[in-house]
Protein backbone atom coordinates (compact mmCIF):
# COMPACT_ATOMS: atom_id res chain seq x y z
CA UNK A 1 0.00 0.00 0.00
CA UNK A 2 1.59 3.20 -1.25
CA UNK A 3 0.30 5.46 1.54
CA UNK A 4 1.65 3.13 4.20
CA UNK A 5 5.11 2.99 2.63
CA UNK A 6 5.24 6.78 2.25
CA UNK A 7 4.49 7.19 5.96
CA UNK A 8 2.64 10.45 5.32
CA UNK A 9 2.27 12.85 8.22
CA UNK A 10 -1.32 13.13 9.44
CA UNK A 11 -1.54 16.85 8.67
CA UNK A 12 -1.25 16.06 4.96
CA UNK A 13 -4.00 13.44 5.14
CA UNK A 14 -5.53 12.51 8.47
CA UNK A 15 -7.69 9.97 6.66
CA UNK A 16 -4.72 8.10 5.17
CA UNK A 17 -2.94 8.21 8.53
CA UNK A 18 -6.02 6.78 10.23
CA UNK A 19 -6.06 3.69 8.02
CA UNK A 20 -2.31 3.15 7.82
CA UNK A 21 -1.48 -0.52 8.19
CA UNK A 22 -5.12 -1.59 8.09
CA UNK A 23 -6.37 -3.89 5.36
CA UNK A 24 -9.21 -2.02 3.72
CA UNK A 25 -11.66 -3.40 1.18
CA UNK A 26 -13.81 -0.29 0.87
CA UNK A 27 -13.09 3.05 -0.79
CA UNK A 28 -11.54 4.77 2.25
CA UNK A 29 -7.96 4.63 0.96
CA UNK A 30 -8.96 5.85 -2.51
CA UNK A 31 -10.98 8.68 -0.94
CA UNK A 32 -7.94 9.66 1.15
CA UNK A 33 -5.69 9.82 -1.91
CA UNK A 34 -8.23 11.83 -3.89
CA UNK A 35 -8.58 14.22 -0.97
CA UNK A 36 -4.82 14.61 -0.64
CA UNK A 37 -3.90 14.97 -4.30
CA UNK A 38 -6.91 16.71 -5.83
CA UNK A 39 -8.51 18.61 -3.00
CA UNK A 40 -5.44 19.62 -1.03
CA UNK A 41 -2.30 19.71 -3.15
CA UNK A 42 -3.91 20.73 -6.45
CA UNK A 43 -6.15 23.37 -4.84
CA UNK A 44 -3.29 24.97 -2.91
CA UNK A 45 -0.91 24.91 -5.88
CA UNK A 46 -3.60 26.65 -7.91
CA UNK A 47 -4.08 29.23 -5.17
CA UNK A 48 -0.35 29.98 -4.97
CA UNK A 49 0.01 30.22 -8.75
CA UNK A 50 -2.99 32.55 -9.00
CA UNK A 51 -1.73 34.71 -6.10
CA UNK A 52 1.67 35.03 -7.80
CA UNK A 53 -0.03 35.84 -11.12
CA UNK A 54 -2.18 38.54 -9.51
CA UNK A 55 0.83 40.12 -7.81
CA UNK A 56 3.12 39.94 -10.84
CA UNK A 57 0.73 40.81 -13.67
CA UNK A 58 -2.54 42.27 -12.42
CA UNK A 59 -1.82 44.23 -9.23
CA UNK A 60 1.81 45.12 -9.88
CA UNK A 61 1.70 48.87 -9.37
CA UNK A 62 3.82 49.37 -6.26
CA UNK A 63 2.55 51.57 -3.41
CA UNK A 64 -1.11 50.98 -4.23
CA UNK A 65 -3.58 49.51 -1.78
CA UNK A 66 -4.39 46.56 -4.00
CA UNK A 67 -0.68 45.72 -4.44
CA UNK A 68 -0.12 45.78 -0.68
CA UNK A 69 -3.21 43.64 -0.05
CA UNK A 70 -2.17 41.12 -2.70
CA UNK A 71 1.33 40.98 -1.23
CA UNK A 72 -0.23 40.31 2.18
CA UNK A 73 -2.44 37.59 0.68
CA UNK A 74 0.60 35.87 -0.85
CA UNK A 75 2.69 36.15 2.32
CA UNK A 76 -0.26 34.77 4.29
CA UNK A 77 -0.25 31.68 2.02
CA UNK A 78 3.52 31.31 2.32
CA UNK A 79 3.46 31.08 6.13
CA UNK A 80 1.25 27.96 6.37
CA UNK A 81 3.08 26.42 3.40
CA UNK A 82 6.45 26.95 5.07
CA UNK A 83 5.09 25.58 8.34
CA UNK A 84 3.78 22.43 6.65
CA UNK A 85 7.01 21.95 4.71
CA UNK A 86 9.12 22.44 7.86
CA UNK A 87 7.17 19.90 9.89
CA UNK A 88 7.09 17.47 6.96
CA UNK A 89 10.89 17.73 6.76
CA UNK A 90 11.16 17.19 10.53
CA UNK A 91 8.88 14.17 10.21
CA UNK A 92 10.94 12.56 7.45
CA UNK A 93 14.26 13.37 9.15
CA UNK A 94 13.38 10.95 11.99
CA UNK A 95 13.99 7.21 11.74
CA UNK A 96 11.22 5.39 9.91
CA UNK A 97 9.73 3.71 13.00
CA UNK A 98 10.01 6.91 15.06
CA UNK A 99 8.44 9.45 12.72
CA UNK A 100 6.44 11.70 15.02
CA UNK A 101 3.50 12.81 12.90
CA UNK A 102 2.20 9.49 11.59
CA UNK A 103 0.47 6.61 13.26
CA UNK A 104 1.67 3.04 13.09
CA UNK A 105 -1.02 0.64 14.21
CA UNK A 106 1.35 -2.35 14.03
CA UNK A 107 3.51 -0.65 16.69
CA UNK A 108 0.46 0.67 18.58
CA UNK A 109 1.80 4.21 17.98
CA UNK A 110 -0.41 7.23 17.50
CA UNK A 111 0.79 10.31 15.67
CA UNK A 112 1.95 13.24 17.76
CA UNK A 113 -0.08 16.35 17.00
CA UNK A 114 1.56 19.51 15.77
CA UNK A 115 2.53 21.98 18.49
CA UNK A 116 -0.05 24.72 19.10
CA UNK A 117 2.09 27.42 17.47
CA UNK A 118 2.28 25.41 14.23
CA UNK A 119 -1.46 24.88 14.16
CA UNK A 120 -1.93 28.60 14.84
CA UNK A 121 0.45 29.54 12.00
CA UNK A 122 -1.44 27.27 9.62
CA UNK A 123 -4.97 28.27 10.60
CA UNK A 124 -4.10 31.94 11.04
CA UNK A 125 -2.33 32.16 7.70
CA UNK A 126 -5.21 30.47 5.90
CA UNK A 127 -7.75 32.82 7.44
CA UNK A 128 -5.57 35.84 6.76
CA UNK A 129 -5.04 35.06 3.08
CA UNK A 130 -8.78 34.59 2.62
CA UNK A 131 -9.43 37.86 4.45
CA UNK A 132 -6.98 39.85 2.33
CA UNK A 133 -8.46 38.40 -0.86
CA UNK A 134 -11.98 39.28 0.30
CA UNK A 135 -10.88 42.85 1.01
CA UNK A 136 -9.36 43.07 -2.49
CA UNK A 137 -12.68 41.89 -3.92
CA UNK A 138 -14.75 44.32 -1.85
CA UNK A 139 -12.55 47.35 -2.51
CA UNK A 140 -11.90 46.78 -6.19
CA UNK A 141 -14.92 45.06 -7.72
CA UNK A 142 -16.26 48.34 -9.12
CA UNK A 143 -12.94 49.61 -10.48
CA UNK A 144 -12.00 46.30 -12.10
CA UNK A 145 -15.31 45.94 -13.90
CA UNK A 146 -17.42 42.82 -14.38
CA UNK A 147 -15.55 41.65 -17.50
CA UNK A 148 -12.10 41.97 -15.93
CA UNK A 149 -9.95 38.85 -15.79
CA UNK A 150 -8.51 40.14 -12.53
CA UNK A 151 -11.95 40.26 -10.94
CA UNK A 152 -12.72 36.73 -12.11
CA UNK A 153 -9.43 35.45 -10.66
CA UNK A 154 -10.07 37.19 -7.33
CA UNK A 155 -13.56 35.68 -7.14
CA UNK A 156 -12.09 32.25 -7.93
CA UNK A 157 -9.46 32.83 -5.23
CA UNK A 158 -12.13 33.55 -2.61
CA UNK A 159 -13.85 30.28 -3.52
CA UNK A 160 -10.65 28.22 -3.67
CA UNK A 161 -9.24 29.67 -0.45
CA UNK A 162 -12.49 29.02 1.42
CA UNK A 163 -12.59 25.43 0.23
CA UNK A 164 -8.84 24.85 0.63
CA UNK A 165 -8.84 26.25 4.16
CA UNK A 166 -11.66 23.94 5.18
CA UNK A 167 -9.77 20.96 3.73
CA UNK A 168 -6.50 21.90 5.41
CA UNK A 169 -8.14 22.50 8.78
CA UNK A 170 -10.00 19.19 8.56
CA UNK A 171 -6.63 17.43 8.44
CA UNK A 172 -5.74 19.04 11.76
CA UNK A 173 -8.46 16.94 13.41
CA UNK A 174 -6.22 13.93 13.98
CA UNK A 175 -8.17 12.48 16.89
CA UNK A 176 -11.22 11.97 14.73
CA UNK A 177 -9.20 9.67 12.46
CA UNK A 178 -6.75 8.07 14.91
CA UNK A 179 -7.11 4.81 16.83
CA UNK A 180 -8.69 3.09 13.81
CA UNK A 181 -11.79 5.29 14.01
CA UNK A 182 -12.27 6.25 10.40
CA UNK A 183 -15.34 8.40 9.85
C-alpha positions in Angstrom: 0.0 0.0 0.0 1.6 3.2 -1.3 0.3 5.5 1.5 1.6 3.1 4.2 5.1 3.0 2.6 5.2 6.8 2.2 4.5 7.2 6.0 2.6 10.4 5.3 2.3 12.9 8.2 -1.3 13.1 9.4 -1.5 16.9 8.7 -1.2 16.1 5.0 -4.0 13.4 5.1 -5.5 12.5 8.5 -7.7 10.0 6.7 -4.7 8.1 5.2 -2.9 8.2 8.5 -6.0 6.8 10.2 -6.1 3.7 8.0 -2.3 3.1 7.8 -1.5 -0.5 8.2 -5.1 -1.6 8.1 -6.4 -3.9 5.4 -9.2 -2.0 3.7 -11.7 -3.4 1.2 -13.8 -0.3 0.9 -13.1 3.1 -0.8 -11.5 4.8 2.3 -8.0 4.6 1.0 -9.0 5.9 -2.5 -11.0 8.7 -0.9 -7.9 9.7 1.1 -5.7 9.8 -1.9 -8.2 11.8 -3.9 -8.6 14.2 -1.0 -4.8 14.6 -0.6 -3.9 15.0 -4.3 -6.9 16.7 -5.8 -8.5 18.6 -3.0 -5.4 19.6 -1.0 -2.3 19.7 -3.1 -3.9 20.7 -6.5 -6.1 23.4 -4.8 -3.3 25.0 -2.9 -0.9 24.9 -5.9 -3.6 26.6 -7.9 -4.1 29.2 -5.2 -0.3 30.0 -5.0 0.0 30.2 -8.8 -3.0 32.6 -9.0 -1.7 34.7 -6.1 1.7 35.0 -7.8 0.0 35.8 -11.1 -2.2 38.5 -9.5 0.8 40.1 -7.8 3.1 39.9 -10.8 0.7 40.8 -13.7 -2.5 42.3 -12.4 -1.8 44.2 -9.2 1.8 45.1 -9.9 1.7 48.9 -9.4 3.8 49.4 -6.3 2.5 51.6 -3.4 -1.1 51.0 -4.2 -3.6 49.5 -1.8 -4.4 46.6 -4.0 -0.7 45.7 -4.4 -0.1 45.8 -0.7 -3.2 43.6 -0.1 -2.2 41.1 -2.7 1.3 41.0 -1.2 -0.2 40.3 2.2 -2.4 37.6 0.7 0.6 35.9 -0.9 2.7 36.1 2.3 -0.3 34.8 4.3 -0.2 31.7 2.0 3.5 31.3 2.3 3.5 31.1 6.1 1.2 28.0 6.4 3.1 26.4 3.4 6.4 26.9 5.1 5.1 25.6 8.3 3.8 22.4 6.7 7.0 21.9 4.7 9.1 22.4 7.9 7.2 19.9 9.9 7.1 17.5 7.0 10.9 17.7 6.8 11.2 17.2 10.5 8.9 14.2 10.2 10.9 12.6 7.5 14.3 13.4 9.2 13.4 11.0 12.0 14.0 7.2 11.7 11.2 5.4 9.9 9.7 3.7 13.0 10.0 6.9 15.1 8.4 9.4 12.7 6.4 11.7 15.0 3.5 12.8 12.9 2.2 9.5 11.6 0.5 6.6 13.3 1.7 3.0 13.1 -1.0 0.6 14.2 1.3 -2.3 14.0 3.5 -0.6 16.7 0.5 0.7 18.6 1.8 4.2 18.0 -0.4 7.2 17.5 0.8 10.3 15.7 1.9 13.2 17.8 -0.1 16.3 17.0 1.6 19.5 15.8 2.5 22.0 18.5 0.0 24.7 19.1 2.1 27.4 17.5 2.3 25.4 14.2 -1.5 24.9 14.2 -1.9 28.6 14.8 0.5 29.5 12.0 -1.4 27.3 9.6 -5.0 28.3 10.6 -4.1 31.9 11.0 -2.3 32.2 7.7 -5.2 30.5 5.9 -7.7 32.8 7.4 -5.6 35.8 6.8 -5.0 35.1 3.1 -8.8 34.6 2.6 -9.4 37.9 4.5 -7.0 39.9 2.3 -8.5 38.4 -0.9 -12.0 39.3 0.3 -10.9 42.9 1.0 -9.4 43.1 -2.5 -12.7 41.9 -3.9 -14.7 44.3 -1.8 -12.6 47.4 -2.5 -11.9 46.8 -6.2 -14.9 45.1 -7.7 -16.3 48.3 -9.1 -12.9 49.6 -10.5 -12.0 46.3 -12.1 -15.3 45.9 -13.9 -17.4 42.8 -14.4 -15.6 41.6 -17.5 -12.1 42.0 -15.9 -9.9 38.8 -15.8 -8.5 40.1 -12.5 -11.9 40.3 -10.9 -12.7 36.7 -12.1 -9.4 35.4 -10.7 -10.1 37.2 -7.3 -13.6 35.7 -7.1 -12.1 32.3 -7.9 -9.5 32.8 -5.2 -12.1 33.5 -2.6 -13.9 30.3 -3.5 -10.7 28.2 -3.7 -9.2 29.7 -0.4 -12.5 29.0 1.4 -12.6 25.4 0.2 -8.8 24.8 0.6 -8.8 26.2 4.2 -11.7 23.9 5.2 -9.8 21.0 3.7 -6.5 21.9 5.4 -8.1 22.5 8.8 -10.0 19.2 8.6 -6.6 17.4 8.4 -5.7 19.0 11.8 -8.5 16.9 13.4 -6.2 13.9 14.0 -8.2 12.5 16.9 -11.2 12.0 14.7 -9.2 9.7 12.5 -6.8 8.1 14.9 -7.1 4.8 16.8 -8.7 3.1 13.8 -11.8 5.3 14.0 -12.3 6.3 10.4 -15.3 8.4 9.9 
